[in-house]
Amino acid sequence: MAHHKLTLPTKICPSCQRPFAWRKKWARDWDKVKFCSDRCRGVGETERP
């Protein structure tokens, strides 16, 4: 059975507040992944009111 992307785990990026899905390159470190991209990691966490 083919893998369906709809079943992948997701997180919310603390910088841009958008959801992002699990990627194979993050398989070993998924628990440590916080940001969706290098750009968001550079900006850091934004505070929400």
mmCIF file of the N, C-alpha and C atoms, coordinates in Angstrom:
data_MODEL
# 
_entry.id   MODEL 
# 
loop_
_atom_site.group_PDB 
_atom_site.id 
_atom_site.type_symbol 
_atom_site.label_atom_id 
_atom_site.label_alt_id 
_atom_site.label_comp_id 
_atom_site.label_asym_id 
_atom_site.label_entity_id 
_atom_site.label_seq_id 
_atom_site.pdbx_PDB_ins_code 
_atom_site.Cartn_x 
_atom_site.Cartn_y 
_atom_site.Cartn_z 
_atom_site.occupancy 
_atom_site.B_iso_or_equiv 
_atom_site.pdbx_formal_charge 
_atom_site.auth_seq_id 
_atom_site.auth_comp_id 
_atom_site.auth_asym_id 
_atom_site.auth_atom_id 
_atom_site.pdbx_PDB_model_num 
ATOM 1   N N  . MET A 1 1  ? 0.847  -1.185 0.000  1.00 0.00 ? 1  MET A N  1 
ATOM 2   C CA . MET A 1 1  ? 0.000  0.000  0.000  1.00 0.00 ? 1  MET A CA 1 
ATOM 3   C C  . MET A 1 1  ? 0.886  1.239  0.000  1.00 0.00 ? 1  MET A C  1 
ATOM 4   N N  . ALA A 1 2  ? 0.551  2.179  -0.825 1.00 0.00 ? 2  ALA A N  1 
ATOM 5   C CA . ALA A 1 2  ? 1.332  3.408  -0.938 1.00 0.00 ? 2  ALA A CA 1 
ATOM 6   C C  . ALA A 1 2  ? 1.156  4.272  0.301  1.00 0.00 ? 2  ALA A C  1 
ATOM 7   N N  . HIS A 1 3  ? 2.189  5.029  0.618  1.00 0.00 ? 3  HIS A N  1 
ATOM 8   C CA . HIS A 1 3  ? 2.124  5.946  1.750  1.00 0.00 ? 3  HIS A CA 1 
ATOM 9   C C  . HIS A 1 3  ? 1.335  7.190  1.343  1.00 0.00 ? 3  HIS A C  1 
ATOM 10  N N  . HIS A 1 4  ? 0.452  7.611  2.217  1.00 0.00 ? 4  HIS A N  1 
ATOM 11  C CA . HIS A 1 4  ? -0.348 8.784  1.923  1.00 0.00 ? 4  HIS A CA 1 
ATOM 12  C C  . HIS A 1 4  ? 0.137  9.963  2.742  1.00 0.00 ? 4  HIS A C  1 
ATOM 13  N N  . LYS A 1 5  ? 0.340  11.091 2.098  1.00 0.00 ? 5  LYS A N  1 
ATOM 14  C CA . LYS A 1 5  ? 0.850  12.263 2.796  1.00 0.00 ? 5  LYS A CA 1 
ATOM 15  C C  . LYS A 1 5  ? -0.132 12.804 3.822  1.00 0.00 ? 5  LYS A C  1 
ATOM 16  N N  . LEU A 1 6  ? -1.392 12.459 3.690  1.00 0.00 ? 6  LEU A N  1 
ATOM 17  C CA . LEU A 1 6  ? -2.380 12.954 4.638  1.00 0.00 ? 6  LEU A CA 1 
ATOM 18  C C  . LEU A 1 6  ? -2.187 12.366 6.028  1.00 0.00 ? 6  LEU A C  1 
ATOM 19  N N  . THR A 1 7  ? -1.462 11.256 6.132  1.00 0.00 ? 7  THR A N  1 
ATOM 20  C CA . THR A 1 7  ? -1.277 10.604 7.426  1.00 0.00 ? 7  THR A CA 1 
ATOM 21  C C  . THR A 1 7  ? 0.018  11.026 8.114  1.00 0.00 ? 7  THR A C  1 
ATOM 22  N N  . LEU A 1 8  ? 0.807  11.916 7.499  1.00 0.00 ? 8  LEU A N  1 
ATOM 23  C CA . LEU A 1 8  ? 2.068  12.336 8.098  1.00 0.00 ? 8  LEU A CA 1 
ATOM 24  C C  . LEU A 1 8  ? 1.812  13.232 9.310  1.00 0.00 ? 8  LEU A C  1 
ATOM 25  N N  . PRO A 1 9  ? 2.653  13.111 10.344 1.00 0.00 ? 9  PRO A N  1 
ATOM 26  C CA . PRO A 1 9  ? 2.494  13.993 11.505 1.00 0.00 ? 9  PRO A CA 1 
ATOM 27  C C  . PRO A 1 9  ? 2.853  15.432 11.135 1.00 0.00 ? 9  PRO A C  1 
ATOM 28  N N  . THR A 1 10 ? 2.236  16.374 11.802 1.00 0.00 ? 10 THR A N  1 
ATOM 29  C CA . THR A 1 10 ? 2.490  17.787 11.528 1.00 0.00 ? 10 THR A CA 1 
ATOM 30  C C  . THR A 1 10 ? 2.799  18.519 12.825 1.00 0.00 ? 10 THR A C  1 
ATOM 31  N N  . LYS A 1 11 ? 3.427  19.678 12.681 1.00 0.00 ? 11 LYS A N  1 
ATOM 32  C CA . LYS A 1 11 ? 3.708  20.590 13.791 1.00 0.00 ? 11 LYS A CA 1 
ATOM 33  C C  . LYS A 1 11 ? 3.400  22.000 13.309 1.00 0.00 ? 11 LYS A C  1 
ATOM 34  N N  . ILE A 1 12 ? 3.296  22.935 14.262 1.00 0.00 ? 12 ILE A N  1 
ATOM 35  C CA . ILE A 1 12 ? 3.114  24.342 13.942 1.00 0.00 ? 12 ILE A CA 1 
ATOM 36  C C  . ILE A 1 12 ? 4.444  25.054 14.153 1.00 0.00 ? 12 ILE A C  1 
ATOM 37  N N  . CYS A 1 13 ? 4.905  25.761 13.150 1.00 0.00 ? 13 CYS A N  1 
ATOM 38  C CA . CYS A 1 13 ? 6.161  26.499 13.239 1.00 0.00 ? 13 CYS A CA 1 
ATOM 39  C C  . CYS A 1 13 ? 5.971  27.687 14.189 1.00 0.00 ? 13 CYS A C  1 
ATOM 40  N N  . PRO A 1 14 ? 6.821  27.833 15.231 1.00 0.00 ? 14 PRO A N  1 
ATOM 41  C CA . PRO A 1 14 ? 6.654  28.934 16.170 1.00 0.00 ? 14 PRO A CA 1 
ATOM 42  C C  . PRO A 1 14 ? 7.015  30.295 15.581 1.00 0.00 ? 14 PRO A C  1 
ATOM 43  N N  . SER A 1 15 ? 7.634  30.323 14.419 1.00 0.00 ? 15 SER A N  1 
ATOM 44  C CA . SER A 1 15 ? 8.010  31.586 13.797 1.00 0.00 ? 15 SER A CA 1 
ATOM 45  C C  . SER A 1 15 ? 6.915  32.112 12.871 1.00 0.00 ? 15 SER A C  1 
ATOM 46  N N  . CYS A 1 16 ? 6.466  31.287 11.930 1.00 0.00 ? 16 CYS A N  1 
ATOM 47  C CA . CYS A 1 16 ? 5.479  31.744 10.945 1.00 0.00 ? 16 CYS A CA 1 
ATOM 48  C C  . CYS A 1 16 ? 4.059  31.287 11.281 1.00 0.00 ? 16 CYS A C  1 
ATOM 49  N N  . GLN A 1 17 ? 3.919  30.465 12.304 1.00 0.00 ? 17 GLN A N  1 
ATOM 50  C CA . GLN A 1 17 ? 2.608  29.978 12.766 1.00 0.00 ? 17 GLN A CA 1 
ATOM 51  C C  . GLN A 1 17 ? 1.880  29.138 11.724 1.00 0.00 ? 17 GLN A C  1 
ATOM 52  N N  . ARG A 1 18 ? 2.612  28.568 10.763 1.00 0.00 ? 18 ARG A N  1 
ATOM 53  C CA . ARG A 1 18 ? 1.981  27.713 9.758  1.00 0.00 ? 18 ARG A CA 1 
ATOM 54  C C  . ARG A 1 18 ? 2.333  26.254 10.027 1.00 0.00 ? 18 ARG A C  1 
ATOM 55  N N  . PRO A 1 19 ? 1.447  25.343 9.663  1.00 0.00 ? 19 PRO A N  1 
ATOM 56  C CA . PRO A 1 19 ? 1.733  23.925 9.872  1.00 0.00 ? 19 PRO A CA 1 
ATOM 57  C C  . PRO A 1 19 ? 2.747  23.404 8.854  1.00 0.00 ? 19 PRO A C  1 
ATOM 58  N N  . PHE A 1 20 ? 3.563  22.457 9.283  1.00 0.00 ? 20 PHE A N  1 
ATOM 59  C CA . PHE A 1 20 ? 4.462  21.770 8.352  1.00 0.00 ? 20 PHE A CA 1 
ATOM 60  C C  . PHE A 1 20 ? 4.455  20.295 8.687  1.00 0.00 ? 20 PHE A C  1 
ATOM 61  N N  . ALA A 1 21 ? 4.712  19.491 7.672  1.00 0.00 ? 21 ALA A N  1 
ATOM 62  C CA . ALA A 1 21 ? 4.590  18.041 7.814  1.00 0.00 ? 21 ALA A CA 1 
ATOM 63  C C  . ALA A 1 21 ? 5.959  17.377 7.922  1.00 0.00 ? 21 ALA A C  1 
ATOM 64  N N  . TRP A 1 22 ? 5.937  16.188 8.455  1.00 0.00 ? 22 TRP A N  1 
ATOM 65  C CA . TRP A 1 22 ? 7.127  15.349 8.596  1.00 0.00 ? 22 TRP A CA 1 
ATOM 66  C C  . TRP A 1 22 ? 7.780  15.148 7.245  1.00 0.00 ? 22 TRP A C  1 
ATOM 67  N N  . ARG A 1 23 ? 9.112  15.181 7.224  1.00 0.00 ? 23 ARG A N  1 
ATOM 68  C CA . ARG A 1 23 ? 9.869  14.896 6.008  1.00 0.00 ? 23 ARG A CA 1 
ATOM 69  C C  . ARG A 1 23 ? 10.877 13.808 6.317  1.00 0.00 ? 23 ARG A C  1 
ATOM 70  N N  . LYS A 1 24 ? 11.195 13.029 5.297  1.00 0.00 ? 24 LYS A N  1 
ATOM 71  C CA . LYS A 1 24 ? 12.085 11.891 5.500  1.00 0.00 ? 24 LYS A CA 1 
ATOM 72  C C  . LYS A 1 24 ? 13.435 12.322 6.069  1.00 0.00 ? 24 LYS A C  1 
ATOM 73  N N  . LYS A 1 25 ? 13.957 13.492 5.664  1.00 0.00 ? 25 LYS A N  1 
ATOM 74  C CA . LYS A 1 25 ? 15.257 13.930 6.166  1.00 0.00 ? 25 LYS A CA 1 
ATOM 75  C C  . LYS A 1 25 ? 15.213 14.271 7.655  1.00 0.00 ? 25 LYS A C  1 
ATOM 76  N N  . TRP A 1 26 ? 14.018 14.452 8.221  1.00 0.00 ? 26 TRP A N  1 
ATOM 77  C CA . TRP A 1 26 ? 13.873 14.730 9.648  1.00 0.00 ? 26 TRP A CA 1 
ATOM 78  C C  . TRP A 1 26 ? 13.522 13.469 10.437 1.00 0.00 ? 26 TRP A C  1 
ATOM 79  N N  . ALA A 1 27 ? 13.589 12.305 9.826  1.00 0.00 ? 27 ALA A N  1 
ATOM 80  C CA . ALA A 1 27 ? 13.140 11.060 10.457 1.00 0.00 ? 27 ALA A CA 1 
ATOM 81  C C  . ALA A 1 27 ? 13.835 10.802 11.797 1.00 0.00 ? 27 ALA A C  1 
ATOM 82  N N  . ARG A 1 28 ? 15.152 11.011 11.873 1.00 0.00 ? 28 ARG A N  1 
ATOM 83  C CA . ARG A 1 28 ? 15.881 10.750 13.120 1.00 0.00 ? 28 ARG A CA 1 
ATOM 84  C C  . ARG A 1 28 ? 15.634 11.818 14.177 1.00 0.00 ? 28 ARG A C  1 
ATOM 85  N N  . ASP A 1 29 ? 15.370 13.053 13.760 1.00 0.00 ? 29 ASP A N  1 
ATOM 86  C CA . ASP A 1 29 ? 15.315 14.185 14.684 1.00 0.00 ? 29 ASP A CA 1 
ATOM 87  C C  . ASP A 1 29 ? 13.950 14.855 14.745 1.00 0.00 ? 29 ASP A C  1 
ATOM 88  N N  . TRP A 1 30 ? 12.886 14.163 14.392 1.00 0.00 ? 30 TRP A N  1 
ATOM 89  C CA . TRP A 1 30 ? 11.560 14.796 14.337 1.00 0.00 ? 30 TRP A CA 1 
ATOM 90  C C  . TRP A 1 30 ? 11.172 15.436 15.670 1.00 0.00 ? 30 TRP A C  1 
ATOM 91  N N  . ASP A 1 31 ? 11.546 14.824 16.782 1.00 0.00 ? 31 ASP A N  1 
ATOM 92  C CA . ASP A 1 31 ? 11.202 15.392 18.095 1.00 0.00 ? 31 ASP A CA 1 
ATOM 93  C C  . ASP A 1 31 ? 11.920 16.718 18.347 1.00 0.00 ? 31 ASP A C  1 
ATOM 94  N N  . LYS A 1 32 ? 13.079 16.915 17.729 1.00 0.00 ? 32 LYS A N  1 
ATOM 95  C CA . LYS A 1 32 ? 13.866 18.136 17.934 1.00 0.00 ? 32 LYS A CA 1 
ATOM 96  C C  . LYS A 1 32 ? 13.528 19.232 16.928 1.00 0.00 ? 32 LYS A C  1 
ATOM 97  N N  . VAL A 1 33 ? 12.865 18.886 15.835 1.00 0.00 ? 33 VAL A N  1 
ATOM 98  C CA . VAL A 1 33 ? 12.536 19.869 14.795 1.00 0.00 ? 33 VAL A CA 1 
ATOM 99  C C  . VAL A 1 33 ? 11.504 20.847 15.327 1.00 0.00 ? 33 VAL A C  1 
ATOM 100 N N  . LYS A 1 34 ? 11.825 22.159 15.257 1.00 0.00 ? 34 LYS A N  1 
ATOM 101 C CA . LYS A 1 34 ? 10.895 23.188 15.733 1.00 0.00 ? 34 LYS A CA 1 
ATOM 102 C C  . LYS A 1 34 ? 10.411 24.083 14.598 1.00 0.00 ? 34 LYS A C  1 
ATOM 103 N N  . PHE A 1 35 ? 11.281 24.372 13.641 1.00 0.00 ? 35 PHE A N  1 
ATOM 104 C CA . PHE A 1 35 ? 10.971 25.350 12.599 1.00 0.00 ? 35 PHE A CA 1 
ATOM 105 C C  . PHE A 1 35 ? 10.801 24.667 11.246 1.00 0.00 ? 35 PHE A C  1 
ATOM 106 N N  . CYS A 1 36 ? 10.005 25.274 10.374 1.00 0.00 ? 36 CYS A N  1 
ATOM 107 C CA . CYS A 1 36 ? 9.715  24.681 9.068  1.00 0.00 ? 36 CYS A CA 1 
ATOM 108 C C  . CYS A 1 36 ? 10.822 24.919 8.054  1.00 0.00 ? 36 CYS A C  1 
ATOM 109 N N  . SER A 1 37 ? 11.657 25.946 8.256  1.00 0.00 ? 37 SER A N  1 
ATOM 110 C CA . SER A 1 37 ? 12.675 26.272 7.265  1.00 0.00 ? 37 SER A CA 1 
ATOM 111 C C  . SER A 1 37 ? 13.866 26.955 7.928  1.00 0.00 ? 37 SER A C  1 
ATOM 112 N N  . ASP A 1 38 ? 14.949 27.069 7.177  1.00 0.00 ? 38 ASP A N  1 
ATOM 113 C CA . ASP A 1 38 ? 16.126 27.784 7.682  1.00 0.00 ? 38 ASP A CA 1 
ATOM 114 C C  . ASP A 1 38 ? 15.800 29.248 7.930  1.00 0.00 ? 38 ASP A C  1 
ATOM 115 N N  . ARG A 1 39 ? 14.963 29.837 7.087  1.00 0.00 ? 39 ARG A N  1 
ATOM 116 C CA . ARG A 1 39 ? 14.576 31.230 7.262  1.00 0.00 ? 39 ARG A CA 1 
ATOM 117 C C  . ARG A 1 39 ? 13.856 31.422 8.594  1.00 0.00 ? 39 ARG A C  1 
ATOM 118 N N  . CYS A 1 40 ? 12.918 30.570 8.902  1.00 0.00 ? 40 CYS A N  1 
ATOM 119 C CA . CYS A 1 40 ? 12.186 30.677 10.170 1.00 0.00 ? 40 CYS A CA 1 
ATOM 120 C C  . CYS A 1 40 ? 13.107 30.427 11.362 1.00 0.00 ? 40 CYS A C  1 
ATOM 121 N N  . ARG A 1 41 ? 14.046 29.515 11.229 1.00 0.00 ? 41 ARG A N  1 
ATOM 122 C CA . ARG A 1 41 ? 14.996 29.275 12.309 1.00 0.00 ? 41 ARG A CA 1 
ATOM 123 C C  . ARG A 1 41 ? 15.845 30.518 12.550 1.00 0.00 ? 41 ARG A C  1 
ATOM 124 N N  . GLY A 1 42 ? 16.201 31.243 11.462 1.00 0.00 ? 42 GLY A N  1 
ATOM 125 C CA . GLY A 1 42 ? 16.975 32.472 11.592 1.00 0.00 ? 42 GLY A CA 1 
ATOM 126 C C  . GLY A 1 42 ? 16.197 33.579 12.269 1.00 0.00 ? 42 GLY A C  1 
ATOM 127 N N  . VAL A 1 43 ? 14.912 33.655 12.004 1.00 0.00 ? 43 VAL A N  1 
ATOM 128 C CA . VAL A 1 43 ? 14.059 34.676 12.619 1.00 0.00 ? 43 VAL A CA 1 
ATOM 129 C C  . VAL A 1 43 ? 13.815 34.345 14.082 1.00 0.00 ? 43 VAL A C  1 
ATOM 130 N N  . GLY A 1 44 ? 13.649 33.064 14.379 1.00 0.00 ? 44 GLY A N  1 
ATOM 131 C CA . GLY A 1 44 ? 13.401 32.645 15.746 1.00 0.00 ? 44 GLY A CA 1 
ATOM 132 C C  . GLY A 1 44 ? 11.924 32.639 16.064 1.00 0.00 ? 44 GLY A C  1 
ATOM 133 N N  . GLU A 1 45 ? 11.633 32.407 17.327 1.00 0.00 ? 45 GLU A N  1 
ATOM 134 C CA . GLU A 1 45 ? 10.241 32.341 17.755 1.00 0.00 ? 45 GLU A CA 1 
ATOM 135 C C  . GLU A 1 45 ? 9.652  33.737 17.866 1.00 0.00 ? 45 GLU A C  1 
ATOM 136 N N  . THR A 1 46 ? 8.427  33.882 17.414 1.00 0.00 ? 46 THR A N  1 
ATOM 137 C CA . THR A 1 46 ? 7.728  35.157 17.551 1.00 0.00 ? 46 THR A CA 1 
ATOM 138 C C  . THR A 1 46 ? 6.703  35.024 18.658 1.00 0.00 ? 46 THR A C  1 
ATOM 139 N N  . GLU A 1 47 ? 6.515  36.074 19.362 1.00 0.00 ? 47 GLU A N  1 
ATOM 140 C CA . GLU A 1 47 ? 5.546  36.047 20.446 1.00 0.00 ? 47 GLU A CA 1 
ATOM 141 C C  . GLU A 1 47 ? 4.175  36.404 19.915 1.00 0.00 ? 47 GLU A C  1 
ATOM 142 N N  . ARG A 1 48 ? 3.210  35.598 20.272 1.00 0.00 ? 48 ARG A N  1 
ATOM 143 C CA . ARG A 1 48 ? 1.828  35.842 19.868 1.00 0.00 ? 48 ARG A CA 1 
ATOM 144 C C  . ARG A 1 48 ? 1.103  36.535 21.010 1.00 0.00 ? 48 ARG A C  1 
ATOM 145 N N  . PRO A 1 49 ? 0.265  37.505 20.659 1.00 0.00 ? 49 PRO A N  1 
ATOM 146 C CA . PRO A 1 49 ? -0.482 38.190 21.725 1.00 0.00 ? 49 PRO A CA 1 
ATOM 147 C C  . PRO A 1 49 ? -1.483 37.292 22.393 1.00 0.00 ? 49 PRO A C  1 
# 
